[in-house]
Amino acid sequence: MQTTMPEPVVVGAAILDDATDPTHMLVARRKAPKSLAGYWEFPGGKVEPDESLTDGLLREIREELGVDIQILDLIVAPEEAGWQLDNGMRMHVYTAVVTSGVPRPVIEHDRLEWAQLTAAAMQSLEWIPADLPIVDAILKQLGGSLAR
């Protein structure tokens, strides 16, 4: 009897400059694959089978950005399974703050920026399309709104 493995779960971090009164969010520009190169996204990646969502996120951020983070809040998705990505996977995104180290583009990215947490600043970035509803939800959850 053959069983199909569930799609991997992906986690992402909306890394804020401050836990209580954020004004900026760290955004990462992908360098690969070619179809996503140049687009902005939330740093993170796939959760390993033996990890919790938060343990996977802590590991991924350490690997991708060379920093440790404190996870704050889950960005609530429309479905419990998480945010639907274009590749069929589901992503869970958490707000977080850096607790040690200085973020740098170690693996997946060619550029990092602290973008202002405003609708105008967020709209000026060319996001991976599946991340746009998450950006809206972050601004809404943090008290702002991304007017389209």
C-alpha positions as CSV (number, residue, x, y, z in Angstrom):
1,M,0.0,0.0,0.0
2,Q,1.4,3.3,-1.1
3,T,0.8,6.4,1.0
4,T,1.3,9.9,-0.3
5,M,3.3,12.3,1.8
6,P,1.6,15.6,2.6
7,E,3.0,18.7,0.9
8,P,5.8,20.2,3.0
9,V,4.8,23.0,5.3
10,V,6.5,26.4,4.9
11,V,7.1,29.0,7.6
12,G,8.0,32.6,7.1
13,A,9.0,35.5,9.4
14,A,7.8,39.1,9.2
15,I,10.7,40.4,11.2
16,L,9.9,43.7,12.8
17,D,12.2,46.4,14.1
18,D,10.4,46.5,17.4
19,A,8.1,44.1,19.3
20,T,5.7,46.8,20.7
21,D,5.8,49.7,18.3
22,P,7.1,48.5,14.9
23,T,7.8,50.9,12.1
24,H,9.8,48.7,9.7
25,M,9.8,45.1,8.5
26,L,12.8,43.2,7.1
27,V,12.2,42.0,3.6
28,A,14.3,39.7,1.5
29,R,14.8,39.6,-2.2
30,R,15.2,36.1,-3.8
31,K,18.1,35.2,-6.0
32,A,16.7,31.8,-7.1
33,P,15.0,30.0,-8.7
34,K,14.9,32.1,-11.9
35,S,11.1,32.4,-11.8
36,L,11.2,34.1,-8.4
37,A,14.6,35.9,-8.6
38,G,14.2,39.6,-7.9
39,Y,10.9,39.2,-6.0
40,W,10.6,40.2,-2.4
41,E,9.4,37.7,0.2
42,F,9.4,36.7,3.9
43,P,12.5,34.8,4.9
44,G,11.9,31.2,6.0
45,G,11.5,27.8,4.5
46,K,10.3,24.2,4.8
47,V,9.7,22.7,8.2
48,E,11.4,19.3,8.7
49,P,9.2,16.3,9.6
50,D,10.5,16.2,13.2
51,E,10.1,20.0,13.9
52,S,7.3,22.2,15.2
53,L,6.4,25.2,13.1
54,T,8.2,27.6,15.4
55,D,11.3,25.3,15.7
56,G,11.5,25.2,11.9
57,L,11.2,29.0,11.7
58,L,14.0,29.5,14.2
59,R,16.3,27.2,12.3
60,E,15.4,28.6,8.9
61,I,16.1,32.2,10.0
62,R,19.4,31.2,11.6
63,E,20.4,29.4,8.3
64,E,19.1,32.1,5.9
65,L,19.9,35.3,7.7
66,G,22.5,34.4,10.4
67,V,20.4,35.7,13.3
68,D,18.4,34.5,16.2
69,I,14.8,35.7,16.5
70,Q,12.0,35.8,19.1
71,I,8.7,34.7,17.6
72,L,5.8,37.0,18.5
73,D,2.5,36.3,16.8
74,L,1.0,34.2,14.1
75,I,-0.4,36.1,11.2
76,V,-3.9,34.6,10.9
77,A,-4.5,33.0,7.5
78,P,-8.0,32.5,6.0
79,E,-7.7,28.8,6.5
80,E,-6.2,26.9,9.4
81,A,-3.9,25.0,7.1
82,G,-2.1,28.3,6.4
83,W,-1.6,30.7,3.5
84,Q,-1.9,29.1,0.0
85,L,1.2,29.4,-2.1
86,D,1.4,29.2,-5.8
87,N,3.3,25.9,-5.7
88,G,0.4,24.2,-3.7
89,M,2.2,24.4,-0.3
90,R,0.9,26.1,2.7
91,M,2.8,28.8,4.7
92,H,2.4,29.9,8.3
93,V,3.8,33.4,8.9
94,Y,4.8,34.8,12.3
95,T,5.9,38.3,13.4
96,A,9.3,38.2,15.1
97,V,12.2,40.4,16.2
98,V,15.9,39.8,16.0
99,T,17.4,38.9,19.4
100,S,21.1,38.4,18.3
101,G,23.1,39.1,15.2
102,V,22.8,41.3,12.2
103,P,20.7,40.0,9.4
104,R,22.6,39.3,6.2
105,P,21.6,37.4,3.0
106,V,23.4,34.1,3.6
107,I,21.7,31.6,1.3
108,E,18.5,32.4,-0.6
109,H,18.6,36.1,-1.0
110,D,20.7,38.8,-2.7
111,R,19.4,41.7,-0.7
112,L,17.7,42.6,2.6
113,E,16.0,45.9,3.4
114,W,14.2,47.4,6.4
115,A,11.0,48.5,4.6
116,Q,8.7,51.0,6.3
117,L,5.5,49.5,7.5
118,T,3.2,51.6,5.4
119,A,0.9,50.7,2.6
120,A,2.9,52.9,0.2
121,A,6.2,51.3,1.1
122,M,4.9,47.8,1.0
123,Q,3.2,48.4,-2.4
124,S,6.4,49.8,-3.9
125,L,8.1,46.4,-3.5
126,E,7.6,43.7,-6.1
127,W,6.4,40.9,-3.9
128,I,6.0,37.2,-4.8
129,P,2.3,37.3,-5.7
130,A,1.2,34.7,-3.1
131,D,2.8,36.9,-0.4
132,L,0.6,40.0,-1.2
133,P,-2.4,38.9,0.9
134,I,0.0,38.1,3.8
135,V,1.4,41.7,3.6
136,D,-2.2,43.0,3.7
137,A,-2.9,40.8,6.8
138,I,0.3,41.9,8.5
139,L,-0.5,45.6,8.1
140,K,-4.1,45.0,9.2
141,Q,-3.0,42.9,12.2
142,L,-0.5,45.6,13.2
143,G,-3.1,48.3,12.9
144,G,-2.4,49.7,9.5
145,S,-4.1,49.0,6.2
146,L,-2.8,48.3,2.7
147,A,-5.3,50.1,0.4
148,R,-5.3,48.6,-3.1
